[in-house]
Amino acid sequence: MRTASDSAPASQLDSWREKAVLTATHLGGRALHSTESWLLKYSLVPTTPFLPVETFDWVKRAEDAVPEVREELDQVLRHREELPNFQDLSADQKSLSSDTGWKTFFFLAYGYRSETNCQRCPKTAALLDSIPGLVTGFFSIFGPGKHLPPHRGPWRGVVRYHLALKVPEPASECGIKVGGEVAHWEEGKSLLFDDGYTHEAWNGTDKVRVVLFCDILRPLRPPADQVNRGLIKAISWSPFVQDARNRHEAWEKRVEGLRWGSSN
C-alpha cells in the first residue's frame, strides 16, 4: 500500500525532514537556555566573553603542534571547492550562512567521528584525541570577505577554542566580537571564548582564514558536571546531530574518489 510520503518527491521529503529537525533544534535550544544560569553558578572557569588561554594546560601542546597540523590542512585546502558548506551539514546554520564562504572539514562532533577524515589528517586527529573533554573538532574555513552575523551558541556547557592555522594579512581585517569585546586571530596562537554570548566573526581580506575549531566541556563542580555531561550525551542522540551525521556521510560518499594528500 502506497502512502502519501511514498509518492512525495524526494526534495519535498527532504524539506519536511529539515523543518522537523529545525523545529526540534529550536525547542531544544529554548529548554537548554532556561537552565544556563543554574549551570554557570558551578563553573570552575571564568564566565567572561573571552577566557585566558592558560585556562587549559593542553593549549600550549596544541600550539606546538601547529606546523604538523598546518601541513595536513594545506593538503585539505587543495580540495577546498569540494568541501561541504557548513549549512549543508547543519541545517540550522542556514540563518547564518547561505553562500559558499564557510567551508568545513569535520573530525568529530557529539560522539560522531569521521574515521575517513581522521585518517586523512592523522596528526590533527591525534591532537584532538589528546584534548580532555573534547565535544567537537573541525577545520573552520572562511573564504575571502566572509562575515557571520551576530548569533549565540545553543548551550554554555561548553567553551569554544580556536587555534589559528591560517590568518591572511592584514590580520587586523580578520576578527571576532564576543559579548561586545573584539579580538583578532594570530597565526599559531589560541583564542578561548564563551559562545553563549552574542558573537560574530569576519574575514575582511581577499584570502582564506582557517582555524581548528573545538568545543570543550566546561569544567564544573558537581552536580552540574554530571548534568552537563548528561545533556551533551542527549544532544548526541538528537535529530540535529543525527541529521548532520547523515549529511556528512553522504558528502564522504560523493568525494571518496578524490586523491587526498596528493598534489593532483
N, C-alpha and C positions, 0 to 999 in steps of 0.2 A: 504493500500500500504506500503510495507516494504522499508525502506531507507537503505543506506549503514551503517548508525550508528546502525540501528536495528539489523543487522547481525554481527556487530563487537563484538568480545569477550569483556567481562566486563573489563578485565585487559587492553585491548587496549584503551577503553573509558577512564579509569582512567588515563592512560598515557597521552592521549590528553588533558584531563581536567587539569592535573598537569602542562603540558607545557604551557597551556593558562594562568594559574594562575601565573606561574613564569615569563612569558613574561610581563604580566600586572604589576606585582610587580616591575620588573626591570625598566620598563619605568616610573612607578610612582615614584620610588626612585630617578631616574635621575632628574625628574621635581622638586621634593622636595629639592634636594641638591642645585639646582640653585638659590633658594630663601633664603637659610640659612644666608648668610652674611647680608642681609637686616634685617632679623628677630632678629639676635643677637645684633644689634645696640640698640634694645629696651629692652634688658634683664635687669631685676631687681636683678638678682643674678649673681655670678661670672660665667664666661665662661671658666674657667680653667679646666684641666682634672679632678681633684678632688675638691669637694666643702666642706667647713666647715660643720660639722653636725649641727651646730647652725643655718644654713640657714633656716631651717623649725622648727617651735616651737612644732610640733607634734612628733618630733623624740624621745624626752625623754619619751613621753607616750608610744610610740611603744616599746622602750627598757624595760620599766616597765612591759609590757605585755608578755615578753619573756617566763617566766615559764608556763603560760597558753597555749601559742601558741606551746611551745615545747611539752607539754603533748598531744596535738592533733596531732602534727607531728609524735610523736612516734607511735601512732595508725596507721597513714597513712603508715609509713615505714614498718609495718608488712606485707603490700601488695606491697612492692617495685617492685617485679618482674612483677606484673600485671599493674603497672603504665605505661602510654604511654611514649615512647621516644619523645623528643621534635620534631625531624624531622618527626615523624609520624603524628603530628598535624599540623606543619608548614612546608610546602614542601620546602620553601626557605632555611631552616636550614640544608638541606642535604649537602650543600657545607661546613658546619662547623662540622657536626657530622653524622656519618653513622653507629655507633655501638649502644650498649645499655647502654652507660655510662652516658647519660644525660637524667634523668627522670624528669617528671613534674607532678604537681598536681595543676590544674588551678582553680581559684576562679572567676576571671573576666578579660575581655580584650576588649577594644574598644567597650563598650556598651553591650557586651555579658556577661551574668552572669550564672555561673553553679550553679543553685539553689541546686542541689544534693550535690555537694562538699561543698557548704556553710553550708548546714545542717549537713554534716559530721564533720565540724570544725566550729561550731558557734562562738566561741570566736575569732578565727582568722578572720572570716568574719566580725565580729563586729569591730575589729581593722581596717580592711581595709576600712570599711564604714565610719570610723571616720577621714580618711585622705583626706584633701581637694585636689581636682584636680587629684584624682587617675585615671589613664588610664588603667593600667594592674596590676594584683596581683596574684602571684602563688608561690608555693614551687619549688625552683630550686635545683635539687638533682644531685650532681656529684658523680659518683662511683669512686672506687679506680683507681688511675692512669689517670683519665680523663683530657684531655687538649683540650681547644678550641683555634684554631689558630687565628692569628690577623684578625680582622674584624671591621666594624663600623656599628652603628645603622642607620636606614633609615631617621631619622628626629630629628633635635636638638631642636624641640619644647617641648621636654620632658627632665626631669632629672631622672637619674636612682638611685634607692635606694636599698641597700642590708642590711637586718637585719640578722646578723649571728646567726643561731639557733643551728648548729652542726658543730663544727670545730675540726677535729681529730688532734692528736699530731703526729709529731711536727707541730705546726701551721705555722711555717716558710716554710713548704713544700706546703702550700695552698696559692695561691696568685692571684693577678690580676694586669695587667700592662695596664695603660691608658695614651695615649699620651707620652709614654716613662717613666712615673712615676709608681713605683711599690708599692703596698700596700698589707697587709695581713689581712684576716678576724680575728676578735677577738670575741669569742663566747659571745653573749648577746649585742654586740655593732653594730654600724651602719657604713656604707660607703655610701657616695653620690658621684656620678661622672657623667660626660658627655659622654654618649656612642657614641656621634658624632665624638669623637676622635678614632683613631685606638686603639683597645684594645684586649687583650687575657686573658684567665683565666686557672688555672690548679689546680688539686688536686694530689700532688705527694705522698700521703700517701696510705696505704692499707685499709683505712676505708672510710665511706661516709661523704661528706661535704654537708650541706644544708643551703640555705639562703631563706628568704622571699624576693622575687624579685618583685620590683614595679617600674612602670614608672609614674612620676608625671608631670603634666603640668608645664612648665617653667613659672615662674612669669614674665610678660611682661607689658610694658606700651602700651597704645593704640597708634595707631590702630593695632599693632602687636598681641596683646592679642586676639582681635576678629578674626583676620586672622588665628591665630594658632588654636583656638577652632573650627573654621570652617573646617580647614584641618583635624583635628583629627576626626571630625564628618564624613567627607568624607571618611577617611580611614576605619571607622567602616562599611561603605557600600561597601567597595572594595571586589573584588574576593578573595584577600589574606585573609581577616578576615572571610568572609563567608565560604570559603573552610575550614579554621581551625575550625570554629564552627561546621560544618558538621562532620568533623573528630572526634572532641571531643564528640559530641553527639553519634556517632557510638561506640566510646570506652565506654561511660557510659552504653550503652545497653549491651555490652559484659560482663561487670563486675557487673551488677546490683544485681546479686545473692550473691556477697561477703558480709560477715558479718563485715562491717566496725565498728571499735571501739571495737571489740571483740578480745580476745586473741587467738581464733582459736586453 
